Amino acid sequence: MADRIEWASGAGVTVSSNDVLIELKLGTSETLTALLKRKAAVALALEHAVAVSDSELQASLESFYAERDLFEREQVRQWLDQFHVDESCVREFIRERLLVERLAPVMFSNAAVAEIFGSNPHQYAHADLHVFGFGSEGAAEEFILAVKEKEIAPFAERITIMKRDAPEEIAAALFASAPDELVGPVEIDDGLFRVYQLVQLHEPRLDDRLSAIIRRELLEELLNSRLERVPRVFLI
C-alpha cells in the first residue's frame, strides 16, 4: 500500500491516505462506484462528441463558487488553500459533471424515451401527499380515527411521489383514493409507521421533467451494465 499521508483531521484525530483507501475498498461507501460511473460517462460523452465550451465552463465555475459564497478572488484562493486543491482540478471536476449532464439527451432519443413511457405509463402517475409519522401502529390507527371523527385537523409535510415509488402494499389504494382520504398505516423502518393523505393526483404525462428522469435512469442502467461487464480492479 502507498506511503501513509495525513489526509484530514478533526475531533482531535487524523485520517490518513491509507484510511481513505481502505474505506473505499472495504467500507460501505458508494463513492468509488459513483466515481467509476462518472468517468465511464465522461468517456461515452467524448465518444459521442459532447462538448463544453470555455465560456460555459467558466460560467459553471463561477456558479460553483457562488453556491459556496465565494465571490471575491481572495475568497476563492483561501477556499482552494483550505481544501488543498488546485483550481485546474476544480475546473476538470465541473467539466466532467457538465459532460455527464449533457450525455443522456445525446444517447437516448425522444422516441426511445416515449417507448419506455408508453410501455407502462401508469407507473409514472404522481401524487401530492401529506405524510404523517408515528412510533407505533396503534398511534397511527388512533390518528386515522381521530381525523375521521373530525377531532383533529391534520397538518404535515407535503411530498410528491410517483406511483412506482410508493410503498408496494398501499400503492394501488393510495392512487385510487379521494383527496383528503387517509391511507395506511404502513410500517417503514425500526417499527415506525406512516399514514398518507392524498392532496392531489396527477395523471401520467411525458413532459420535459419526466423525460429527463427517464433518460437519467436509462443512462444509469447503461453505466451499471458496463461496470458489470468490466468489473472494477484495484491497482494499488
DRENDO-1510 file (C-alpha; in Angstrom, 1 decimal, always signed):
<recs>
REC; n; res; u; v; w
REC; 1; MET; +0.0; +0.0; +0.0 .
REC; 2; ALA; +1.1; +3.6; -0.6 .
REC; 3; ASP; +3.1; +5.5; +2.0 .
REC; 4; ARG; +0.9; +6.9; +4.8 .
REC; 5; ILE; +0.0; +10.6; +4.3 .
REC; 6; GLU; -2.1; +12.5; +6.7 .
REC; 7; TRP; -5.2; +13.3; +4.7 .
REC; 8; ALA; -7.6; +15.2; +7.0 .
REC; 9; SER; -8.1; +16.0; +10.7 .
REC; 10; GLY; -11.0; +16.7; +13.0 .
REC; 11; ALA; -12.2; +16.0; +16.5 .
REC; 12; GLY; -8.6; +15.7; +17.6 .
REC; 13; VAL; -7.8; +12.8; +15.3 .
REC; 14; THR; -6.4; +12.4; +11.8 .
REC; 15; VAL; -7.3; +10.3; +8.8 .
REC; 16; SER; -4.6; +9.1; +6.6 .
REC; 17; SER; -4.5; +8.3; +2.9 .
REC; 18; ASN; -4.4; +4.6; +3.9 .
REC; 19; ASP; -7.6; +5.0; +5.9 .
REC; 20; VAL; -9.3; +6.5; +2.8 .
REC; 21; LEU; -8.1; +3.7; +0.6 .
REC; 22; ILE; -9.3; +1.0; +3.0 .
REC; 23; GLU; -12.7; +2.8; +3.3 .
REC; 24; LEU; -13.0; +2.9; -0.5 .
REC; 25; LYS; -12.1; -0.8; -0.8 .
REC; 26; LEU; -13.8; -2.3; +2.2 .
REC; 27; GLY; -16.3; +0.2; +3.5 .
REC; 28; THR; -19.9; +0.7; +2.6 .
REC; 29; SER; -19.3; +4.0; +0.8 .
REC; 30; GLU; -20.6; +4.1; -2.8 .
REC; 31; THR; -18.1; +6.9; -3.6 .
REC; 32; LEU; -15.8; +4.7; -5.7 .
REC; 33; THR; -18.6; +3.2; -7.7 .
REC; 34; ALA; -20.1; +6.6; -8.4 .
REC; 35; LEU; -16.7; +7.9; -9.5 .
REC; 36; LEU; -16.1; +5.0; -11.9 .
REC; 37; LYS; -19.6; +5.6; -13.4 .
REC; 38; ARG; -18.8; +9.3; -13.8 .
REC; 39; LYS; -15.5; +8.5; -15.6 .
REC; 40; ALA; -17.3; +6.0; -17.8 .
REC; 41; ALA; -20.0; +8.5; -18.6 .
REC; 42; VAL; -17.3; +11.1; -19.5 .
REC; 43; ALA; -15.6; +8.6; -21.8 .
REC; 44; LEU; -19.0; +8.0; -23.5 .
REC; 45; ALA; -19.6; +11.7; -23.8 .
REC; 46; LEU; -16.3; +12.3; -25.6 .
REC; 47; GLU; -17.0; +9.3; -27.9 .
REC; 48; HIS; -20.3; +11.0; -28.9 .
REC; 49; ALA; -18.7; +14.4; -29.4 .
REC; 50; VAL; -20.4; +16.0; -26.4 .
REC; 51; ALA; -18.5; +19.2; -25.6 .
REC; 52; VAL; -18.3; +22.0; -23.1 .
REC; 53; SER; -17.1; +25.4; -24.3 .
REC; 54; ASP; -14.7; +27.6; -22.3 .
REC; 55; SER; -17.4; +30.2; -21.7 .
REC; 56; GLU; -19.8; +27.5; -20.4 .
REC; 57; LEU; -17.2; +26.1; -18.2 .
REC; 58; GLN; -16.3; +29.5; -16.8 .
REC; 59; ALA; -19.9; +30.3; -16.1 .
REC; 60; SER; -20.4; +27.0; -14.3 .
REC; 61; LEU; -17.2; +27.5; -12.3 .
REC; 62; GLU; -18.5; +30.9; -11.1 .
REC; 63; SER; -21.8; +29.4; -10.2 .
REC; 64; PHE; -20.0; +26.7; -8.2 .
REC; 65; TYR; -18.1; +29.3; -6.3 .
REC; 66; ALA; -21.2; +31.4; -5.7 .
REC; 67; GLU; -23.0; +28.5; -4.2 .
REC; 68; ARG; -20.3; +28.4; -1.6 .
REC; 69; ASP; -20.5; +32.2; -1.0 .
REC; 70; LEU; -17.1; +32.7; -2.8 .
REC; 71; PHE; -17.5; +36.0; -4.7 .
REC; 72; GLU; -14.0; +37.5; -4.5 .
REC; 73; ARG; -10.8; +36.1; -5.9 .
REC; 74; GLU; -9.2; +36.2; -2.5 .
REC; 75; GLN; -12.1; +34.1; -1.0 .
REC; 76; VAL; -11.6; +31.6; -3.8 .
REC; 77; ARG; -7.9; +31.4; -3.1 .
REC; 78; GLN; -8.4; +30.8; +0.6 .
REC; 79; TRP; -11.0; +28.1; -0.1 .
REC; 80; LEU; -8.7; +26.3; -2.5 .
REC; 81; ASP; -5.9; +26.5; +0.1 .
REC; 82; GLN; -8.2; +25.1; +2.8 .
REC; 83; PHE; -9.1; +22.1; +0.6 .
REC; 84; HIS; -5.5; +21.8; -0.8 .
REC; 85; VAL; -7.0; +21.7; -4.3 .
REC; 86; ASP; -5.7; +23.4; -7.4 .
REC; 87; GLU; -8.2; +25.3; -9.4 .
REC; 88; SER; -7.4; +23.2; -12.5 .
REC; 89; CYS; -8.8; +20.2; -10.6 .
REC; 90; VAL; -12.0; +22.1; -9.8 .
REC; 91; ARG; -12.4; +23.1; -13.4 .
REC; 92; GLU; -12.0; +19.4; -14.5 .
REC; 93; PHE; -14.4; +18.2; -11.9 .
REC; 94; ILE; -17.1; +20.7; -13.2 .
REC; 95; ARG; -16.3; +19.9; -16.8 .
REC; 96; GLU; -16.9; +16.2; -16.2 .
REC; 97; ARG; -20.2; +17.0; -14.4 .
REC; 98; LEU; -21.3; +19.1; -17.4 .
REC; 99; LEU; -20.4; +16.4; -19.8 .
REC; 100; VAL; -22.4; +13.8; -17.9 .
REC; 101; GLU; -25.4; +16.1; -17.7 .
REC; 102; ARG; -25.3; +16.5; -21.5 .
REC; 103; LEU; -24.8; +12.9; -22.3 .
REC; 104; ALA; -28.2; +11.4; -21.7 .
REC; 105; PRO; -30.1; +13.5; -24.3 .
REC; 106; VAL; -27.5; +12.5; -26.9 .
REC; 107; MET; -27.6; +8.8; -26.0 .
REC; 108; PHE; -31.4; +8.4; -25.7 .
REC; 109; SER; -33.7; +9.9; -28.3 .
REC; 110; ASN; -37.2; +11.3; -27.7 .
REC; 111; ALA; -38.6; +8.1; -29.4 .
REC; 112; ALA; -36.7; +5.9; -27.0 .
REC; 113; VAL; -38.0; +7.8; -24.0 .
REC; 114; ALA; -41.5; +7.7; -25.4 .
REC; 115; GLU; -41.3; +3.9; -25.9 .
REC; 116; ILE; -40.2; +3.5; -22.2 .
REC; 117; PHE; -43.1; +5.7; -21.1 .
REC; 118; GLY; -45.6; +4.0; -23.3 .
REC; 119; SER; -44.7; +0.5; -22.1 .
REC; 120; ASN; -46.3; +1.3; -18.6 .
REC; 121; PRO; -47.5; +4.9; -18.3 .
REC; 122; HIS; -49.5; +4.3; -15.2 .
REC; 123; GLN; -46.3; +3.8; -13.1 .
REC; 124; TYR; -45.5; +7.5; -13.8 .
REC; 125; ALA; -48.7; +8.9; -12.3 .
REC; 126; HIS; -47.7; +11.0; -9.3 .
REC; 127; ALA; -49.5; +12.3; -6.3 .
REC; 128; ASP; -49.1; +15.2; -3.9 .
REC; 129; LEU; -49.3; +13.8; -0.4 .
REC; 130; HIS; -49.2; +14.7; +3.3 .
REC; 131; VAL; -47.1; +12.2; +5.3 .
REC; 132; PHE; -47.6; +11.6; +9.0 .
REC; 133; GLY; -45.1; +9.6; +11.1 .
REC; 134; PHE; -45.8; +7.6; +14.2 .
REC; 135; GLY; -43.9; +5.5; +16.7 .
REC; 136; SER; -46.4; +2.6; +16.7 .
REC; 137; GLU; -49.2; +1.1; +14.6 .
REC; 138; GLY; -51.7; +1.8; +17.4 .
REC; 139; ALA; -50.8; +5.5; +17.4 .
REC; 140; ALA; -51.2; +5.7; +13.7 .
REC; 141; GLU; -54.7; +4.0; +13.8 .
REC; 142; GLU; -55.8; +6.3; +16.6 .
REC; 143; PHE; -54.8; +9.3; +14.4 .
REC; 144; ILE; -56.8; +8.0; +11.5 .
REC; 145; LEU; -59.8; +7.5; +13.7 .
REC; 146; ALA; -59.5; +11.0; +15.2 .
REC; 147; VAL; -59.3; +12.6; +11.8 .
REC; 148; LYS; -62.3; +10.7; +10.5 .
REC; 149; GLU; -64.3; +11.8; +13.6 .
REC; 150; LYS; -63.0; +15.4; +13.0 .
REC; 151; GLU; -61.4; +15.5; +16.4 .
REC; 152; ILE; -58.2; +16.9; +14.9 .
REC; 153; ALA; -57.3; +18.7; +11.6 .
REC; 154; PRO; -54.2; +17.0; +10.2 .
REC; 155; PHE; -51.2; +19.0; +9.0 .
REC; 156; ALA; -47.9; +17.5; +7.9 .
REC; 157; GLU; -45.0; +17.6; +5.5 .
REC; 158; ARG; -46.1; +17.6; +1.8 .
REC; 159; ILE; -44.3; +15.5; -0.7 .
REC; 160; THR; -44.7; +14.4; -4.3 .
REC; 161; ILE; -44.3; +10.7; -5.2 .
REC; 162; MET; -44.7; +8.6; -8.3 .
REC; 163; LYS; -46.8; +5.5; -8.2 .
REC; 164; ARG; -43.9; +3.2; -8.9 .
REC; 165; ASP; -42.1; +4.7; -5.8 .
REC; 166; ALA; -45.0; +4.4; -3.4 .
REC; 167; PRO; -44.9; +1.6; -0.8 .
REC; 168; GLU; -46.0; -1.5; -2.7 .
REC; 169; GLU; -48.6; -2.6; -0.1 .
REC; 170; ILE; -50.5; +0.7; -0.5 .
REC; 171; ALA; -49.7; +2.0; -3.9 .
REC; 172; ALA; -52.9; +0.8; -5.5 .
REC; 173; ALA; -55.1; +2.1; -2.7 .
REC; 174; LEU; -53.2; +5.4; -2.5 .
REC; 175; PHE; -53.6; +6.2; -6.2 .
REC; 176; ALA; -57.3; +5.2; -6.1 .
REC; 177; SER; -58.1; +7.3; -3.0 .
REC; 178; ALA; -60.0; +10.5; -3.0 .
REC; 179; PRO; -58.5; +13.9; -2.0 .
REC; 180; ASP; -58.1; +14.2; +1.8 .
REC; 181; GLU; -58.5; +10.4; +2.3 .
REC; 182; LEU; -56.1; +8.8; +4.7 .
REC; 183; VAL; -54.2; +5.6; +3.6 .
REC; 184; GLY; -52.2; +3.4; +6.0 .
REC; 185; PRO; -50.6; +2.8; +8.4 .
REC; 186; VAL; -47.6; +1.4; +6.6 .
REC; 187; GLU; -44.6; +0.1; +8.6 .
REC; 188; ILE; -41.3; +1.6; +7.4 .
REC; 189; ASP; -38.1; +1.2; +9.4 .
REC; 190; ASP; -37.4; +0.2; +13.0 .
REC; 191; GLY; -41.0; -0.2; +14.0 .
REC; 192; LEU; -42.1; +3.3; +12.7 .
REC; 193; PHE; -45.3; +3.8; +10.8 .
REC; 194; ARG; -46.6; +6.3; +8.2 .
REC; 195; VAL; -50.0; +7.4; +7.2 .
REC; 196; TYR; -50.5; +9.1; +3.9 .
REC; 197; GLN; -53.2; +11.7; +2.9 .
REC; 198; LEU; -53.8; +12.4; -0.8 .
REC; 199; VAL; -53.8; +16.1; -1.7 .
REC; 200; GLN; -53.9; +15.9; -5.5 .
REC; 201; LEU; -53.5; +13.2; -8.1 .
REC; 202; HIS; -51.7; +13.9; -11.4 .
REC; 203; GLU; -52.2; +11.7; -14.4 .
REC; 204; PRO; -49.0; +10.5; -16.1 .
REC; 205; ARG; -47.7; +12.9; -18.7 .
REC; 206; LEU; -44.5; +12.8; -20.6 .
REC; 207; ASP; -43.2; +16.3; -20.1 .
REC; 208; ASP; -39.7; +17.6; -20.0 .
REC; 209; ARG; -39.2; +16.8; -16.4 .
REC; 210; LEU; -40.3; +13.1; -16.7 .
REC; 211; SER; -38.3; +12.8; -19.9 .
REC; 212; ALA; -35.2; +13.9; -18.1 .
REC; 213; ILE; -35.9; +11.3; -15.3 .
REC; 214; ILE; -36.3; +8.5; -17.8 .
REC; 215; ARG; -33.1; +9.5; -19.6 .
REC; 216; ARG; -31.1; +9.6; -16.3 .
REC; 217; GLU; -32.4; +6.1; -15.5 .
REC; 218; LEU; -31.5; +4.7; -18.9 .
REC; 219; LEU; -28.0; +6.2; -18.5 .
REC; 220; GLU; -27.7; +4.7; -15.1 .
REC; 221; GLU; -28.7; +1.3; -16.4 .
REC; 222; LEU; -26.1; +1.6; -19.2 .
REC; 223; LEU; -23.3; +2.5; -16.8 .
REC; 224; ASN; -24.3; -0.3; -14.4 .
REC; 225; SER; -24.1; -2.8; -17.3 .
REC; 226; ARG; -20.7; -1.5; -18.3 .
REC; 227; LEU; -19.4; -1.9; -14.8 .
REC; 228; GLU; -20.8; -5.4; -14.7 .
REC; 229; ARG; -19.1; -6.3; -17.9 .
REC; 230; VAL; -15.8; -4.8; -16.9 .
REC; 231; PRO; -15.7; -5.1; -13.1 .
REC; 232; ARG; -13.5; -2.7; -11.1 .
REC; 233; VAL; -10.0; -3.8; -10.3 .
REC; 234; PHE; -7.8; -2.2; -7.6 .
REC; 235; LEU; -4.5; -1.1; -9.0 .
REC; 236; ILE; -2.9; -0.2; -5.6 .
</recs>
